[in-house]
Amino acid sequence: MTAPIAPAAPAAPRSPRPPRSPAGRRAGGRPRGPHPARGPLAYGILIVAVLFSAFPFYWTIVAASRSNADLAKVPPTLLPGPNLIKNFEAVLEEADIGKALLNSLIVSGSITLGTVLCCTLAGFAFAKLRFKGRGALLAVTVGTMMIPPQLGVIPLFMLIAELGWVNQLQSVILPGLVSAFGVFFMRQYLVQSLPDELIEAARVDGASTARIFWSIVVPIARPGMAVLGLLTFMASWNDFFWPVVALTSSEPTVQVALRQLGGGYVHDQSVIMAGTLLGTLPVLLVFGLLGRQIVGGIMQGAVKG
């Protein structure tokens, strides 16, 4: 005999729906609509910052296209003039700017490649390898950043004079192949971006340290290497103090060649600014070609899966 079926329990009463938040506000109390940081004030601040940042370059173009008399007017003119080609021709006559651009390209490219490679190697060693005295060596390396480079000019010049490198490009290239900032920068980048598990797994598979560096470290460190390369290229391209000591006007870099411009009792500021514009264009070209890739690499490296 089957047991009687018990009647179904009554459904639990629904809890009353919480009152809707006031119009224009979310449940957390935050106002709906655009984020406050994206409002007109933020865009206005960004526009003003861009204008202030771009005005020196715009003024360089204006000064390079005017005459010295136009630059002496009060108030000064703020529109480009017709003398840009004429001032470029004067630059080419007063200084061997073509050779200077080539020398700067050789020096900056060599220093950039050497710094990126050597600093990535050293940064990997300080970040992931265990060896005796690692902390002390890192402290000494970072401590050298506090020493002004002017203190080493005399012994460095004596050294290159003994080697017979005065007025040769290697006298400018070799002292800049490694930088303490680059070592510290790559060390910090690899500490955050390179998991220890990848290195341990590679060692279990029998990979050597060199194989780990080229196959694992370099692909992961590529965004940081790109940033370090751009900063190093710009610093070496704009360096003036050591090239003017080690080189002469017969084998100049851009910064050494620019000091030959506008000579005479009254300096021709328009010619000087035209030479400065010529010396700045390659840096802008490099940044325009590589800036998007560098920023994209940084954003990819910042995303953790």
Disulfide bonds with the S-S distance in Angstrom:
none
